[in-house]
Amino acid sequence: MKRIVLYRYYHKLENNKQLIKFLKFLNPGIEIYGLFGGSEDQYNEATEFLKDELTHNYLIKDKDTNWKWKNGDMTYQLWYNDFGHTIDFDFMHAVEWDLLYFEPLDKLFEHVPVDSLGVTGLIPISKIKDRWFWITDPSYHEEWLQMIDFFKKKYNYNQQPHGFLGPGATLPRAFLEKIKDIEIPPLNLDELRIPMLAQTLGFNMVDTKFYNGWFSKYNIKFFNCVNFFVSKKNIENQLRIKKGYRAFHPFRDDITFEYLVKLHHISIDKNNIGDFTNSFKDFILKNISRILNKFNKDW
């Protein structure tokens, strides 16, 4: 199975260089393709600066910032139609500039079959429809209803809608080939459309397991899409836990390749004595409310 990375970025070139080098360190021999979403007049500078790290750098043309942010599926469609179909791969891993992995892709996604999509936090919309912004916000709710209507009329959609979080999306080549010529409506955002596209085209979806529990105040410290930035301290603590998080989003601190390698060594140190202490700490944090409630009742 051949995996490639489609690296989404738009600024902070030096930081991205360090992050891409670390991705290569974790995944020797992998080809990393750029998906540049910055202003068009900065594209040549970005291409030159990252020429030793990226196999190719694709420019998203004639789209505004909001469009590029919300429409990953349509962006992947553009990339595949214009360039991606010319290269050899089985799996495309979309990696955003503020997404950090600390294990090789083969290990992180070993549970995702090559004919399935890997998506983060996959969940039926019925379970989050009263709390998720993209459904509850009046303007986006209207677009959500329009999207359902579009898929029903054009593709005879009659399944249970799902949502997910965009970071960590992994798409098989077969899926990109299927959506090559399909009409994708510019409604709401990709985290609602991609599951509908997968269901419509007969593809299974498998959760990446990067996001364990929607709206969890504990999990948000390590992985979220609400601009609660992940700290170095929380990353280090998790890497000391044998079964802790190995994917983090959003991480936006300036970083060096050397520091990332140092962090990675924490997670593979077999002599690490922090496992039990940090695991116990995590247990307490996860269950603090229940423990305190029981303590109050007992007294």
N, C-alpha and C positions, 0 to 999 in steps of 0.2 A: 504494500500500500504506500503510495507516494503522497506525502503531505506537503503543502506549501502554506506560507503565511501571507495574508494580505494585510499590510500594516497601514492603519488609518491614522493620519496625523495632519496638522495644519500649521504648526509653529514650533518654537523651542527646539531648534535643529540640533544643538549640541546635546540636549537631554535625550532626544530621540536617538541620536547616534549611540549613546551609552546603552540605552534600552535594547536597541536592535543587536548590538554586540552581545549583550547578555542572552538574548533569544538564541543567537547562534551558538553561544557557549553551551546552552542547555540542549540544543538540537543540532549537533554537528552535521554539516553538509546540507542543511535545509535551505531552500531558496525563499528569500523574503522579497515580496513585491510591494512597492509603495503605492498608496492611494492618497494622493495629496489633495486636501480640502481647503488649503489656504487661498489667498488671492492669486490670481493668474500671473500677476507681474512678479511674484516671488517663486514661481515654479522652477525656473532655471537655476536660481540660487540653491533651492532645496535639492534639486537633482544633482548638482555639482557637489554640494556638501556631503551628500550621502551616497555618492557613486561607488564607494568601496563596500558599502553595507547592503545596498539594494540591488537586486538583479534587474529591476525595471521600476520606473516611477511613472504612475499614471495620473494625469491631471483631470479633475472633475471640472468640466467647463460650463460656463453660462448658468450657474446655479448659485443662489444666495446661501448664506451661512446656515439659516434655519432649515432650508431644504436638505443640505448635506447632513445635518445632524439627525433629522427625523427619518430619513429615507434610505437606510442602509440597504434594503432589498433592491430598490431602484438603482442605487449606486453600484451594487454588485452586478446587476443586470447590465449597466453601461460598461463596466470594466470587462465583464466576460464577453460581451458582444464585440467590443472594440479591440480587445487584446487577449483576455484570458483563454479564449477558445483555441488560441494558437500554441499553448504550452501544455506540457504533460503533467497531470496531477489527478489524484483520486479524491482528496479532501482539501478544502480551502478553509483555513483557520483565520477568521477576521480578528485582528488584535488591535485594539485602540491604543493610543499613545499613553493613556493613563491606566492601562490594565497590566498588572504584574503577575507573571507566572514564576513559580519556583520548582517546577518539575518539568521534565520533557513532555512534549505534546503526546507522544506515544503512550505515556503513563497516565496523563490527565484524562485522555479521551479513549483509553483502551476499552471502555465499556460501550462505546458508540460504534455500531456496525457501519460499514462503509456505504450502505444504502440508506442510512438514516441521517437526519439532521441532529446536531448537538446544540441544544438551547438551554439557557440558564433560567432556573426558577419556573419551569413550565407548570401552568396552573389553569384550571377552567375559569373562565371569566365569571361564572356564577359565584365563585368563592371570593372574588375581590371587587365585584362591580360597585359596591357601596363605599369603597375606600380608595380605589386607584384613581389618581388624577385624570388619566387619559379616558376614563369612563365618566367620572363625576363632574368634571368641568363642563359647563353648559355648551360651549362652542365645540369642544372635542366630542362631547356626547352626541351631538347632532351629526358630526362626521362619522362617528362609530355606527350610528343607525344607517347612514347613507352607505357606508362600507358593506354592512351586512346585506342591505338591499341590492347593492351592486353584485356581490358574489352570488347571491341567490338567483338573480335574473340572468347573469352572464355565464355562470359556471354551475348552476343548479346546486349550490351549496346548501347542505341540510344537516350539518354536523354541529357538535358542541364547540363553540368558540373557545380558544385558549389565548393566554398571554404569556409573555416571558420578558426577561431583561436582556437587552441587546448584547452587552459585553460577554464574550466567550462563544459567540455564535460560530458554528462549524458547519459548513455546507458541502455535501458531496457534489462532485462534478455533474452527476446525473441530474441533480436538482437545478443547477445553474443552466444546464442544457435545456431542461423542460421549460424554464421561465424565460428563455432567450427571446421568444417572440410573443410572450403573453402580455396582455394589458394589465398593468398594476395601477389601481386608482390612487391618485395623490391625496388620500384621505387619512386623517389621524396620523399614525406612525407605524413603522416596520414591526414593532413588538406585538402588534395585533395582526398585521397583514401576513407576516411570514408563516405563522401557524395555519392561517386559512389557506394560503397557497399550498403548504405541505399537505394538508388534508384534501384539498381539491385535486391535487396531482397524485395522491396515493402514497406519500412518503411518511414513514414513521418518524416520530420525534422522541429523542432521549434526553433527559435532563443531565446537564453537566455536573450537577451537585455542588456548584460553586455558591449557591444562595439557598441556605437551608432555613426557610421560614419567612414568609412574607410579613412585612411590618414588624419584624422582631427587633427590639431595641438592642439586643445583644449582637445579632448577626450584622447589623448595620455598621458596626465598627470595622468590619473586614470586607464587606461586599455590599454595595448599594448603588442606586442610580438617582439619589436625591442630593448630590453634592455634599455629602458628609465625608470629608476627606479622610482617607486611611492614614494613620500615623506610622512612623518608623517603629515606635515602641510596640504598637499592636502587632505589626508584622513580625518583629523579632520574637515576641511572646508566642505567637502561633507556630513559628518555625521550630520552637523548642519542644513543641508537643508532637508526639509521634504521629497522631492522626489529626493534626491541626489543619487549618486552612493553608492551601498552597496557591490560591488564586486570590488577588486583591484588586478592588476597584471602588472608588477612584483614588489612585495615588499620584500626587502632583508635585511632590518635592523635587528639587534639583538633585540629581543622583549621578554617581560614577559607576562605571563597569566594575571597578575593583571593589567598591562597597557592596554591590549586588552579589558578586561572587563570594564575598565574606559572609553575607547573610545566608547564601545558599549552603555554605559549609556548616552553618548551624543546624540545618535540617537533616544533614546526612551524617552528622557526628554521632557515631554509635556509642560513644562514651558520655554522651550528654546526660547529666544527672538532673536536668530540669523537667523531665517528662512528668514525673509523678506530681511534683509541686505545682506545675502549671496546669496539669489536668485537674487537680483538686481545686485550684483557683477558678478554673473555668466552670467546674461543677457548681461551685458556690455562687458565682455570678449568674449562671443560668437559672438557679433555683432560689435566689435570695428572697424573692417575694413570698414564695411558698413557705420557706423556712421562718421568715419573720412572722407571717400570719400564724403559723403553728405555735411559735414562741409566745405570741400575745394571747392566744387561746389558752395555752397551758398556764399562763400566769393571771 
